[in-house]
Amino acid sequence: MTLGLVSLLPRATRRSLVFDYAAPTLPTAFASAFVHLDPVHLLVNVVLYALLAATSLALDLASGHRRRFYTAFPTFVLVFPVVLSYLNLAVPRSATTLGFSGVAMAFVGYLPLALADYLDARFGIGPATQLAPALFLSSLALVAVLSVRSAFALVGDRATLLALAASLGALRYALVVAERSDLRARCRRLLGTPGAVELTAVAAALVFAVPFVAFPASPERGAGVLNLYSHLLGYALGFLVPFVTVSARRFVAGS
């Protein structure tokens, strides 16, 4: 709703809210995440955000981690815009940034944790403490290839095949980490549970498909350029912040 309301503001007003690296301010660091000058840019971010947030919520509700989602959600939406804006100052340049894609990518990073907890809590496929980082590293392998392919002229089928090979290789590692003697039986229980396969498939598809949208071969978009650095930061922090928080709580509780 906020994204839609901001899009109704006059274009001059929206331009005044973008984050300028040469003259950064705290208000624009926050507001710029909700500003879009291109309706296509807005539509893509809204659709991705809705799919990612809804899938994350469904996984956390099913695994009994709704409180974690209700903590992560406001953190991503209210805190991450400022954090991502100021982290962008680490790369000196004369430019501006805007858009919700960095926040949307935080939900992509969150999905491996939500999916791993769902599989562990409902079907004993895990443990989540190992499966979550394995899934994250699998998607990170894909992101690593996609984010540098333009610099190394890896375009078309070569880039896609290399990205898929890296992702599948890391995913194989994830399966080895999660492997147990009774894994097949637990997978059969997953397949036999109504709705479980569909939810798992949607979550996994988003984890490995969204990077192709967020890290295109050519980041130029009209007169602007996609902020791949912000996409990567949002994606990485979206996983690391909740995962480290959960791990720290488990460590404290077990000590």
C-alpha distance (Angstrom), angle and dihedral (degrees) to the residues before:
residue distance angle dihedral
M1 . . .
T2 3.81 . .
L3 3.81 91.3 .
G4 3.79 90.4 51.9
L5 3.80 93.9 48.0
V6 3.80 92.5 49.0
S7 3.80 89.8 50.5
L8 3.82 88.4 60.1
L9 3.80 92.3 60.7
P10 3.82 117.7 102.4
R11 3.78 112.7 -84.6
A12 3.81 91.6 -117.6
T13 3.80 90.3 55.1
R14 3.78 91.7 49.6
R15 3.80 91.2 49.8
S16 3.80 89.7 54.0
L17 3.82 89.5 57.6
V18 3.82 97.9 56.6
F19 3.80 118.0 110.6
D20 3.81 111.1 -107.6
Y21 3.81 113.4 -157.0
A22 3.80 90.3 -154.6
A23 3.83 93.2 53.0
P24 3.82 108.1 23.1
T25 3.80 120.2 -175.0
L26 3.79 131.1 179.6
P27 3.84 95.1 -122.7
T28 3.82 93.1 52.8
A29 3.82 90.9 42.6
F30 3.80 87.1 64.0
A31 3.80 101.9 31.6
S32 3.81 96.8 47.6
A33 3.81 91.3 71.1
F34 3.80 89.7 65.2
V35 3.81 95.6 46.0
H36 3.81 123.1 97.6
L37 3.79 125.7 172.2
D38 3.81 95.3 -176.1
P39 3.84 119.5 61.8
V40 3.82 91.1 -148.1
H41 3.81 90.3 54.4
L42 3.81 89.0 50.2
L43 3.81 93.5 47.6
V44 3.81 93.9 49.9
N45 3.79 92.2 49.4
V46 3.81 93.8 46.3
V47 3.81 93.1 49.4
L48 3.81 93.3 46.5
Y49 3.79 92.4 45.4
A50 3.82 92.5 49.7
L51 3.82 93.3 48.5
L52 3.81 94.6 44.7
A53 3.80 97.3 43.9
A54 3.81 93.4 44.9
T55 3.81 92.8 48.7
S56 3.81 92.2 46.8
L57 3.80 90.8 49.7
A58 3.82 92.3 48.5
L59 3.82 91.3 51.2
D60 3.81 93.5 47.5
L61 3.80 93.2 46.8
A62 3.81 90.7 50.4
S63 3.81 93.0 47.8
G64 3.79 95.6 43.9
H65 3.81 96.1 -110.0
R66 3.80 99.8 116.3
R67 3.81 91.9 128.0
R68 3.80 90.1 58.1
F69 3.80 91.2 52.4
Y70 3.80 91.3 48.3
T71 3.81 87.2 54.3
A72 3.80 96.6 43.3
F73 3.80 94.7 46.4
P74 3.83 98.3 61.8
T75 3.80 89.6 38.9
F76 3.80 91.5 56.7
V77 3.81 95.3 42.0
L78 3.81 101.2 38.8
V79 3.81 105.9 26.4
F80 3.79 105.6 29.2
P81 3.84 95.6 61.9
V82 3.81 90.5 63.3
V83 3.81 93.9 40.3
L84 3.80 93.8 49.3
S85 3.80 92.9 46.1
Y86 3.79 93.9 53.3
L87 3.81 93.7 41.6
N88 3.80 86.4 58.3
L89 3.80 87.9 65.3
A90 3.81 87.1 72.5
V91 3.81 86.5 78.9
P92 3.84 105.6 59.6
R93 3.79 112.4 -140.7
S94 3.77 140.7 132.9
A95 3.78 102.6 -110.1
T96 3.78 145.8 97.9
T97 3.78 132.3 -119.6
L98 3.77 134.3 -152.9
G99 3.78 141.2 155.8
F100 3.79 142.0 78.0
S101 3.80 97.6 -100.6
G102 3.81 95.1 102.2
V103 3.80 90.1 56.0
A104 3.81 91.3 44.9
M105 3.80 89.1 53.1
A106 3.81 88.9 55.1
F107 3.80 87.6 65.4
V108 3.82 89.0 51.2
G109 3.80 88.3 55.4
Y110 3.79 90.5 47.0
L111 3.81 94.2 53.5
P112 3.86 97.0 76.1
L113 3.81 89.6 57.3
A114 3.81 93.5 45.4
L115 3.82 92.1 46.1
A116 3.81 94.0 46.7
D117 3.81 92.0 50.0
Y118 3.80 90.5 48.2
L119 3.81 93.2 51.6
D120 3.80 91.8 44.9
A121 3.81 97.8 44.7
R122 3.80 97.3 42.8
F123 3.80 103.5 32.1
G124 3.81 108.0 13.7
I125 3.81 91.7 -115.6
G126 3.77 105.6 146.1
P127 2.93 139.6 -3.0
A128 3.78 91.8 -105.3
T129 3.81 91.6 -142.1
Q130 3.82 88.3 66.6
L131 3.79 101.3 28.1
A132 3.83 95.3 52.8
P133 3.82 96.4 57.6
A134 3.81 89.9 40.4
L135 3.81 90.6 55.9
F136 3.79 90.7 44.5
L137 3.81 92.3 51.0
S138 3.80 89.5 48.1
S139 3.79 91.5 56.3
L140 3.81 90.3 40.3
A141 3.80 89.1 59.3
L142 3.79 87.9 55.5
V143 3.81 92.6 46.7
A144 3.81 91.5 48.5
V145 3.79 92.0 57.9
L146 3.79 95.3 41.5
S147 3.80 94.4 48.1
V148 3.82 94.7 55.6
R149 3.80 101.7 33.6
S150 3.81 94.0 97.2
A151 3.81 91.1 52.8
F152 3.81 91.6 52.8
A153 3.82 96.0 38.9
L154 3.79 91.1 -113.4
V155 3.77 99.0 156.2
G156 3.77 137.2 155.1
D157 3.78 120.6 -3.2
R158 3.81 95.4 -6.8
A159 3.79 92.7 59.2
T160 3.79 93.0 44.2
L161 3.79 93.5 49.2
L162 3.79 92.9 46.5
A163 3.79 91.6 48.3
L164 3.79 92.4 48.7
A165 3.81 91.7 46.5
A166 3.80 91.4 52.3
S167 3.78 91.5 46.4
L168 3.80 94.7 46.6
G169 3.79 91.5 47.2
A170 3.78 91.4 53.2
L171 3.80 91.0 42.9
R172 3.79 89.2 55.0
Y173 3.79 86.6 56.3
A174 3.81 88.8 51.2
L175 3.79 90.8 54.6
V176 3.80 91.7 48.7
V177 3.79 90.3 51.3
A178 3.80 90.9 50.3
E179 3.81 95.7 42.6
R180 3.79 119.7 122.3
S181 3.76 133.5 163.4
D182 3.81 90.6 -103.9
L183 3.80 96.1 41.4
R184 3.80 93.4 111.1
A185 3.79 91.8 54.0
R186 3.78 90.9 50.5
C187 3.79 91.3 48.2
R188 3.80 89.2 51.9
R189 3.80 88.6 53.5
L190 3.79 88.3 51.7
L191 3.80 91.0 50.9
G192 3.79 90.6 49.1
T193 3.81 95.8 51.6
P194 3.83 113.1 94.2
G195 3.78 111.7 -116.7
A196 3.80 95.0 3.7
V197 3.80 96.0 99.9
E198 3.79 92.0 46.9
L199 3.82 93.7 49.5
T200 3.80 92.2 45.9
A201 3.80 92.0 47.1
V202 3.81 93.2 49.3
A203 3.82 92.0 48.9
A204 3.81 93.3 47.1
A205 3.80 91.7 45.8
L206 3.80 91.2 52.6
V207 3.81 92.2 48.4
F208 3.80 92.3 54.5
A209 3.82 101.5 29.6
V210 3.81 103.4 47.2
P211 3.85 92.8 64.2
F212 3.81 88.6 64.8
V213 3.82 87.8 59.2
A214 3.81 96.4 40.4
F215 3.82 95.7 45.5
P216 3.82 107.0 38.5
A217 3.80 123.8 177.7
S218 3.80 90.4 -111.4
P219 3.82 113.6 35.7
E220 3.82 93.6 -171.1
R221 3.79 113.3 113.2
G222 3.78 112.1 -177.5
A223 3.79 108.1 -65.6
G224 3.81 92.3 -11.8
V225 3.78 140.6 61.2
L226 3.80 129.1 -130.1
N227 3.79 111.6 -109.2
L228 3.81 98.1 -123.2
Y229 3.80 90.3 170.2
S230 3.80 90.8 59.9
H231 3.80 90.1 46.6
L232 3.80 90.6 53.3
L233 3.81 93.3 46.1
G234 3.80 92.9 49.6
Y235 3.79 91.7 47.2
A236 3.82 94.5 48.7
L237 3.80 96.2 43.1
G238 3.81 90.9 45.3
F239 3.79 88.1 64.7
L240 3.80 102.4 31.1
V241 3.81 99.5 49.3
P242 3.83 97.7 54.3
F243 3.82 93.9 34.3
V244 3.81 93.8 52.2
T245 3.81 90.1 44.2
V246 3.81 92.4 51.6
S247 3.81 92.2 44.6
A248 3.81 91.7 49.4
R249 3.79 91.6 50.8
R250 3.79 91.4 49.6
F251 3.80 90.5 49.0
V252 3.81 92.6 50.0
A253 3.81 92.0 45.6
G254 3.81 91.2 50.3
S255 3.80 96.6 45.6
